[in-house]
């Protein structure tokens, strides 16, 4: 028999009751982001026994996952091995699928070994999340589904250029699996109301979900000076810098950075810097060389401890997202940008949560991703108006300080995860 969560509609406005104290919690963060690790550290400080697992496929981790001297003894941080060829082969769908399945097997062995009361799993593809949820159900472990994306939507986008029949069949299989995960989860924590509405449209019986937006570790990313060691090392302190930092993959449009470089090619004081890896970064490197764009520089991922100075070296921070991914994907890099106290330039669908937040709080300028002229016009406006940039940056930092406090975020998770310490076997 499946045990339902203690509260079917969590009241995130009430006071935290610290319901998880003493609970053995396993947090699985497939994406390797800094904000789930910050959550694990805060919950551990509150008395939860936390094992934080992350995948190790990134060449350089997005954050520092080594044990911190200030960490409480009830927090353990460790990686789960991914196929060493993952980064090179992940754009071939069948190979990516099998590599993820292999990872899922290693992850489940770790769950069996640790035998937690509760598993909170984030950002994992369906072929990982499904068997993990099934294992928890069979062993009576409470499973919380932290939804960063429904991968059935991503699979349909990825296969849309292939056979229509293949796209429909595989997409429907993934969709059925995603719905099963939601149905079997004690609670689904979604990052935007778009996901909540999608779950509601499925009309699944006895389903609990709550919206908790993503955040960034505001204390880890202080508003730094443009004149810093990383910027000086790359000769950027005296230049006007448009900067992008993060993955540049299939749901991004790197050609916009070429357009921007072309627009400013006559101004030696402007540089477009892209700190990224992925298929888009490789394409951009090749095209920049072919088109002879000396004012466009593509750099690999930088060490995590240098990321605050990387962002501080910018005058304007950029993010791009294709329209097909725009309804649901929320670029986490934009949340980190808020902390950096810089104006933000987005080529992201206007209905996207990141776009709405930037516009509602006047933190930057936004154009649709299929409107390169609008992107260039907004970039030019930010370049020409220092007062506008300063005001936008200040509002972005203020938004981060008011909304990203980990104590407030952890209170929401404690209320959402206020579940029985052990579920009954199905």
C-alpha positions in Angstrom: 0.0 0.0 0.0 1.3 3.4 -0.9 1.5 6.0 1.8 0.5 9.4 0.8 2.4 12.5 1.9 1.4 14.0 5.2 0.0 17.1 3.5 -1.5 16.9 0.0 -1.2 20.6 -0.6 1.8 21.9 1.3 1.3 25.3 2.9 4.5 27.0 2.1 3.5 30.2 3.9 3.3 28.7 7.4 6.1 28.4 9.9 8.6 25.6 9.5 8.0 22.7 12.0 11.5 21.1 11.3 9.8 17.8 10.4 12.9 16.2 8.9 15.2 16.3 12.0 17.0 12.9 12.2 15.6 11.7 8.9 18.1 9.9 6.6 17.8 11.9 3.4 19.5 11.0 0.1 19.7 14.0 -2.3 20.5 13.0 -5.9 21.4 15.9 -8.2 22.1 14.6 -11.7 22.9 18.1 -13.0 25.7 18.8 -10.5 24.4 22.3 -9.7 25.4 24.5 -6.7 22.0 25.2 -5.3 20.9 21.6 -4.4 24.2 21.3 -2.6 23.5 24.5 -0.7 20.1 23.0 0.3 21.8 19.7 1.4 24.2 21.7 3.6 21.4 23.7 5.2 19.2 20.7 5.9 22.2 19.0 7.4 22.8 22.0 9.7 19.1 21.5 10.8 19.8 17.9 12.0 18.9 15.9 8.8 21.3 13.1 8.0 22.1 14.0 4.3 24.0 12.0 1.7 24.4 14.2 -1.4 25.1 12.4 -4.7 25.9 14.0 -8.0 27.0 12.8 -11.4 30.7 13.3 -12.2 30.5 13.6 -16.0 31.4 17.3 -16.1 35.1 18.0 -16.9 35.1 20.7 -14.3 32.3 20.6 -11.7 29.9 23.5 -11.7 30.6 24.0 -8.0 32.9 22.7 -5.4 31.7 19.3 -4.3 34.5 18.6 -1.9 33.7 18.3 1.8 33.9 21.6 3.4 35.6 22.0 6.8 32.5 23.8 8.1 30.2 21.0 7.0 28.4 19.1 9.8 29.4 15.5 10.3 25.9 14.3 9.2 26.5 15.5 5.6 28.3 13.3 3.1 29.0 14.4 -0.5 30.1 11.9 -3.1 29.9 11.4 -6.9 28.4 8.5 -8.9 30.4 7.4 -11.8 29.2 8.2 -15.3 30.6 6.6 -18.5 33.8 8.4 -19.3 32.8 8.9 -22.9 29.5 10.6 -22.0 30.4 14.1 -23.0 31.6 13.0 -26.4 28.7 10.7 -27.2 25.7 12.3 -25.4 24.3 13.8 -28.6 23.7 10.3 -30.1 20.3 9.5 -28.4 20.7 5.6 -28.2 24.2 5.9 -26.8 23.0 8.6 -24.3 20.2 6.3 -23.2 22.4 3.3 -22.5 25.0 5.4 -20.7 22.2 6.8 -18.5 20.9 3.3 -17.8 24.3 2.2 -16.7 24.5 5.2 -14.4 21.1 4.4 -13.0 22.3 0.9 -12.0 25.2 2.4 -10.1 23.0 4.9 -8.5 20.5 2.3 -7.3 23.3 0.2 -5.8 24.2 3.3 -3.8 20.6 3.8 -2.7 20.4 0.2 -1.5 23.7 0.5 0.3 22.7 3.7 2.1 19.1 2.6 2.8 17.7 6.2 3.3 14.2 7.1 4.7 13.7 9.6 1.9 15.1 10.2 -1.6 14.9 13.6 -3.3 16.0 13.3 -6.9 16.5 16.3 -9.2 17.2 16.9 -12.9 17.5 13.2 -13.8 16.5 11.9 -17.3 13.5 9.6 -17.3 15.6 6.5 -17.9 17.3 7.3 -14.5 14.4 8.7 -12.6 12.0 5.9 -13.5 14.1 2.9 -12.1 15.1 5.0 -9.1 11.5 5.7 -8.3 10.6 2.1 -8.8 13.4 0.9 -6.5 12.2 3.3 -3.8 8.6 2.1 -4.2 9.6 -1.5 -3.9 11.8 -0.9 -0.8 9.3 1.4 0.9 11.5 4.5 0.6 9.7 7.8 0.3 10.5 9.3 -3.1 10.3 13.0 -3.9 10.5 14.0 -7.5 12.3 17.4 -8.0 11.2 18.4 -11.5 13.6 20.6 -13.4 12.3 19.4 -16.7 10.0 16.6 -18.0 12.3 14.7 -20.2 9.4 13.4 -22.4 9.1 17.0 -23.6 12.9 17.2 -24.2 12.9 13.8 -26.1 10.1 15.0 -28.4 12.1 18.2 -29.1 15.3 16.1 -29.8 13.6 13.6 -32.1 11.3 16.1 -33.9 13.7 16.2 -36.9 13.7 12.4 -37.1 10.9 10.1 -38.2 7.5 11.3 -37.0 6.6 7.8 -36.0 9.8 7.4 -33.9 9.1 10.7 -32.3 5.5 9.8 -31.4 6.3 6.3 -30.1 9.4 7.2 -28.0 7.9 10.5 -26.9 4.7 8.7 -25.7 6.7 6.1 -23.9 8.7 8.8 -22.1 5.5 10.6 -21.4 3.9 7.6 -19.8 7.0 7.0 -17.7 7.0 10.7 -16.5 3.3 10.4 -15.5 4.0 7.2 -13.6 6.9 8.8 -11.7 4.6 11.7 -10.7 1.9 9.2 -9.6 4.3 7.1 -7.5 6.1 10.1 -5.9 5.0 11.2 -2.5 5.4 14.7 -3.8 6.6 16.4 -7.0 8.5 19.6 -6.4 8.3 21.7 -9.6 10.2 24.8 -10.4 7.5 26.8 -12.2 3.7 27.0 -12.4 4.0 25.8 -16.0 5.0 22.3 -14.7 2.3 22.4 -12.1 -0.3 23.2 -14.8 1.0 20.3 -16.9 0.7 17.9 -14.0 -2.9 19.1 -13.4 -3.7 18.6 -17.0 -2.8 14.9 -16.7 -5.7 14.4 -14.1 -3.8 11.8 -12.2 -5.5 10.6 -9.0 -4.1 11.4 -5.5 -1.1 13.4 -6.8 0.7 16.0 -4.6 2.9 18.8 -6.1 4.2 22.1 -5.0 6.1 24.9 -6.8 9.4 26.0 -5.4 11.4 28.1 -7.9 15.1 27.5 -8.3 17.6 29.9 -6.7 21.3 30.6 -6.6 23.7 30.6 -3.6 23.7 34.4 -3.1 26.5 34.3 -0.6 28.7 32.2 -2.9 28.4 34.8 -5.7 29.1 38.2 -4.3 28.8 41.3 -6.4 32.5 41.6 -7.4 34.6 44.3 -9.0 35.3 44.2 -12.7 38.9 44.8 -11.9 39.7 41.3 -10.6 42.4 38.7 -11.1 40.5 36.6 -13.6 39.5 39.5 -15.7 43.0 41.0 -15.7 44.5 37.6 -16.6 42.2 37.6 -19.7 42.8 41.3 -20.5 39.1 42.2 -19.9 39.2 44.9 -17.2 39.6 47.8 -19.7 37.1 46.4 -22.2 33.3 46.4 -22.4 32.4 42.7 -22.0 29.2 40.9 -23.1 29.6 37.5 -21.3 27.8 34.2 -21.5 28.6 31.4 -19.0 27.2 27.9 -19.0 26.3 24.9 -21.2 25.8 25.7 -24.8 23.9 22.8 -26.2 21.0 21.8 -28.5 18.5 24.2 -26.9 20.6 27.3 -27.4 21.3 29.5 -30.5 25.0 30.4 -30.5 24.7 32.2 -33.8 23.4 35.2 -31.8 26.9 35.7 -30.4 28.3 35.8 -33.9 25.7 38.4 -34.8 26.7 40.4 -31.8 30.4 40.2 -32.6 29.7 41.3 -36.2 27.7 44.3 -34.9 30.6 45.5 -32.7 33.5 44.5 -35.0 34.4 48.2 -35.5 34.8 48.9 -31.8 38.1 47.6 -30.4 36.9 48.2 -26.8 34.1 45.6 -27.0 34.6 41.9 -26.5 32.1 39.0 -26.5 33.2 36.3 -24.2 31.5 32.8 -24.1 32.6 30.5 -21.3 31.0 27.3 -22.3 31.2 23.7 -23.4 28.9 21.6 -25.5 27.9 21.2 -29.2 27.1 24.9 -29.5 30.4 26.0 -28.0 32.3 23.7 -30.5 30.3 25.1 -33.4 30.9 28.7 -32.2 34.6 28.2 -32.0 34.8 26.9 -35.5 32.6 29.6 -37.0 34.4 32.4 -35.1 37.7 31.2 -36.7 36.1 30.8 -40.2 34.5 34.3 -40.0 37.6 35.9 -38.4 35.8 37.3 -35.4 38.7 38.4 -33.1 36.3 40.2 -30.7 34.6 36.8 -30.0 36.4 34.6 -27.5 35.2 31.1 -26.6 36.7 29.7 -23.3 36.1 26.3 -21.7 34.5 25.9 -18.3 36.5 27.7 -15.7 37.3 26.4 -12.1 34.2 26.7 -9.9 36.0 28.9 -7.4 36.7 31.5 -10.1 33.1 31.8 -11.4 32.3 34.9 -9.2 35.2 36.7 -10.8 34.2 35.4 -14.3 30.8 37.0 -13.9 32.2 40.1 -12.3 34.4 40.7 -15.4 31.2 41.3 -17.5 29.4 44.6 -18.1 26.4 42.7 -19.4 25.6 39.0 -18.8 23.8 37.0 -21.6 21.6 34.0 -21.8 19.9 32.4 -24.9 17.2 29.7 -25.1 15.5 28.3 -28.2 11.7 28.8 -28.5 11.0 25.0 -28.5 12.5 24.8 -25.0 11.1 28.1 -23.8 7.8 27.2 -22.1 9.3 25.0 -19.4 13.1 25.3 -19.2 14.3 27.9 -16.6 18.0 28.7 -17.3 19.7 28.4 -13.9 22.6 30.6 -15.1 20.2 33.6 -15.1 19.6 33.1 -11.4 23.3 33.1 -10.8 23.5 36.3 -12.9 21.1 38.0 -10.5 23.7 37.6 -7.8 26.5 39.2 -9.9 24.8 42.7 -9.9 25.1 43.1 -13.7 22.5 44.0 -16.3 21.1 41.0 -18.2 20.5 40.5 -21.9 18.2 37.6 -22.8 17.2 36.0 -26.1 14.6 33.8 -24.4 10.9 33.4 -25.1 8.9 36.1 -23.4 6.6 33.5 -21.7 9.6 31.9 -20.0 9.8 32.4 -16.2 13.3 33.8 -16.5 12.1 36.4 -19.0 9.1 37.3 -16.9 11.2 37.7 -13.8 13.8 39.9 -15.6 11.2 42.1 -17.1 8.9 42.3 -14.1 11.8 43.5 -11.9 13.5 45.6 -14.6 16.8 43.6 -14.4 17.6 43.5 -18.1 16.3 43.5 -21.6 14.6 40.5 -23.4 14.0 39.6 -27.0 12.5 36.5 -28.6 15.2 34.0 -29.6 14.2 34.1 -33.3 14.6 37.9 -33.4 18.4 38.6 -33.8 17.7 42.3 -34.7 15.9 42.7 -31.4 18.8 41.0 -29.6 21.3 43.4 -31.2 19.1 46.4 -30.5 18.9 45.6 -26.8 22.6 44.9 -26.6 23.3 48.3 -28.2 20.9 50.0 -25.8 22.7 48.5 -22.8 26.1 49.4 -24.2 25.1 53.0 -24.7 23.5 53.6 -21.3 25.7 53.1 -18.2 23.0 54.4 -15.9 20.5 51.9 -17.2 23.0 49.1 -16.7 23.8 50.2 -13.2 20.1 50.4 -12.2 19.3 47.0 -13.6 22.3 45.4 -11.9 21.4 46.8 -8.6 17.8 45.6 -8.9 19.0 42.1 -9.8 21.2 41.9 -6.8 18.5 43.1 -4.5 16.1 40.5 -5.9 18.6 37.7 -5.2 19.2 38.9 -1.7 15.5 39.0 -1.0 14.5 35.7 -2.6 17.5 33.4 -2.5 18.2 33.2 1.2 18.8 29.5 1.9 17.0 29.6 5.3 13.8 30.7 3.5 14.2 28.1 0.7 15.0 25.3 3.2 11.9 26.1 5.1 9.8 25.5 2.0 11.5 22.2 1.3 11.0 21.1 4.9 7.3 21.7 4.6 7.1 20.0 1.2 9.0 17.0 2.5 7.2 16.7 5.8 6.6 13.0 5.1 6.5 9.7 7.1 10.1 8.6 7.8 9.4 5.3 6.0 6.7 4.4 3.5 5.0 1.0 3.6 5.8 -1.5 1.0 3.6 -1.4 -2.1 
